[in-house]
Amino acid sequence: MFLELVMVRHAKSLHDSYVDLDMERHLSARGYSDAAEAARWCNTKKLIPSLLVSSPAVRAFSTALIFANRYGYPPSDIVLNGSVYEAGTRQLVYVIREFPAEHKCIFMFGHNPGFEETISLLTGKPISHFPTSGVARIQFDRLQWPEVEPGIGMLNDMYSRTCFAGVSMLSFSNL
């Protein structure tokens, strides 16, 4: 038995001059299409979330809604967790350890630099760039969520529509 954590960075957002708070920034047109493509990729990889957890920022929640729509997941069941917004690695690991035991595949939607750093911390694999609409699939063998520790996750897959290290690619598998 294993746990899967799918970390999704929010899609491309606007730098709205008409919003006062960073949390209120909306997705751009490209963000909507990129998020839909990332959700499609997850679906082709047979990733089926039992729980969606999102930062309450509009851009992260909007990305989660696009994924929920793809999976037929009720939008009202998306868990908004304020601790994910602007979180560093320590806070994100705490959030992960608090996930309910009955959920074995959880999608979490949030922000850099926290997501990029947490992926590196959990897997021991340095991630130098985790772009908008990026997806990282992390597996934990024979654990419960409270037992998640740095370096014990396996980075099984990553998705990006952009480049990593100058190489254009859509997916990394079995990293």
GIRA-V765514 format. One record per helix or strand of 3 or more residues. SS is the DSSP state (hx for helix, st for strand). FROM is the first residue (numbers start at 1). LEN is the number of residues. Records with the same first field share a line. If there is no record, write none. Layout:
# GIRA-V765514
SS = FROM-LEN / FROM-LEN
This chain:
# GIRA-V765514
st = 2-8 / 51-4 / 105-6 / 135-7 / 154-6 / 171-3
hx = 22-3 / 29-16 / 58-14 / 75-3 / 82-3 / 89-9 / 114-10 / 145-3
